[in-house]
Amino acid sequence: MTVGQLWLFDPPRPLVERLGEDFFREIPSSPGVYFMCGASEGVLYVGKARNLRKRLASYRVANPERLPRRIIRLLHQVRRIEWDECRTETAARYREELLVCVLRPRFNKAGKVWPGQMRGQKVEMRPSRSVPNPEVVE
């Protein structure tokens, strides 16, 4: 069956089947970092969002015409999703970079580096959970 023929069927919704519709309603609309975790692998993917609710809702339907195969494979392996809210989008970006470097999730692209436009800002590390939480001090 080709991808063009799949429009005859509803696309799979692995996260909705596993986590439920109510899970997506409870997510806050603030900036933050989210963790997609597997059954035994731990953290599979770390991402940041300007609006956590909108970003995580975009993963509800695993549509093969809209998402790359890598993301569809990820969605079928996710067993739980956790998130940390941040004060600003910039703080979320720093936290994501730090967590990717520390955790090295399998589905994050390798070789992420700190963006050059942020090097001039002062960053203060504050502990959150077991991983430092960077906060941008202005």
C-alpha positions in Angstrom: 0.0 0.0 0.0 1.4 3.4 -1.0 1.4 6.5 1.2 -1.2 8.0 -1.2 -3.6 5.2 -0.5 -3.4 5.7 3.3 -5.8 8.6 3.2 -8.7 6.1 3.0 -7.9 5.1 6.6 -7.7 7.2 9.7 -4.0 7.8 10.6 -2.8 6.0 13.8 -3.0 7.8 17.1 -0.5 5.9 19.3 -0.1 8.6 21.9 -3.9 9.2 22.3 -4.4 5.4 22.6 -1.7 5.1 25.3 -2.1 8.4 27.2 -5.7 9.3 26.6 -7.4 12.5 25.3 -7.5 14.0 28.8 -3.7 14.0 29.0 -3.4 16.6 26.2 -6.0 18.8 27.9 -4.0 19.0 31.1 -0.7 20.2 29.5 0.0 23.9 30.3 0.2 26.5 27.6 3.5 28.0 28.9 7.0 27.6 27.4 9.0 24.6 28.5 10.9 21.4 27.7 9.3 18.0 27.2 10.6 14.5 27.5 9.3 11.5 25.5 10.2 8.4 27.4 10.2 4.7 26.4 9.3 1.6 28.3 12.8 0.6 29.3 15.1 3.0 27.3 14.5 6.1 29.4 14.4 9.4 27.6 14.0 8.9 23.8 13.6 12.6 22.8 13.9 16.0 24.4 12.2 19.0 22.8 11.4 22.6 23.7 8.2 24.5 23.0 7.0 28.0 23.1 3.6 26.6 24.0 3.7 23.1 25.4 0.1 22.3 24.8 0.2 23.1 21.1 3.5 21.4 20.5 2.6 18.1 22.2 -0.9 18.2 20.5 0.9 18.2 17.1 2.2 14.6 18.0 -1.3 13.2 18.6 -1.8 11.9 15.1 1.0 9.9 13.5 0.2 11.0 9.9 2.8 9.5 7.5 2.2 12.2 4.9 2.9 15.0 7.4 5.6 13.5 9.7 9.0 11.9 8.9 9.4 8.2 9.5 11.8 8.9 12.3 9.1 10.8 14.3 6.5 8.1 13.6 8.9 5.4 14.9 9.4 7.6 18.0 5.7 8.0 18.6 5.1 4.3 18.5 7.8 3.7 21.2 6.8 6.5 23.6 5.2 5.2 26.8 5.0 8.5 28.8 5.6 12.2 28.3 6.9 14.5 31.0 7.5 18.3 30.9 9.2 21.1 32.8 7.8 24.6 32.5 10.3 27.5 32.0 9.8 31.2 32.6 10.7 32.2 29.0 11.3 30.6 25.7 15.0 31.4 25.9 15.3 29.6 29.2 13.5 26.6 27.6 16.0 26.7 24.7 19.0 26.6 27.1 17.5 23.8 29.1 16.8 21.7 26.0 20.4 22.2 24.8 21.7 21.2 28.2 19.5 18.1 28.5 20.4 16.9 25.0 24.1 17.2 25.9 23.6 15.4 29.2 21.0 12.7 28.3 21.9 12.1 24.7 18.5 10.9 23.7 18.4 8.4 20.8 15.9 10.4 18.6 17.5 13.8 19.0 19.8 14.7 16.1 23.5 14.5 17.0 25.8 17.5 17.1 23.5 20.2 18.6 25.6 23.1 19.7 24.8 26.3 21.7 23.5 29.0 19.2 25.9 31.8 18.6 23.4 34.6 19.2 23.0 33.5 22.9 26.7 33.6 23.9 26.5 37.2 25.1 23.8 36.5 27.7 24.6 35.6 31.2 23.2 32.2 32.3 22.6 31.2 35.9 22.3 27.5 36.7 19.6 26.6 39.1 19.0 23.0 40.1 15.7 21.4 39.0 15.2 17.7 39.5 18.6 16.0 39.0 19.7 18.1 36.0 20.7 21.8 36.3 18.1 24.3 35.1 19.6 27.3 33.2 17.8 30.6 33.7 18.6 33.7 31.5 19.5 36.6 33.7 18.8 40.0 32.1 
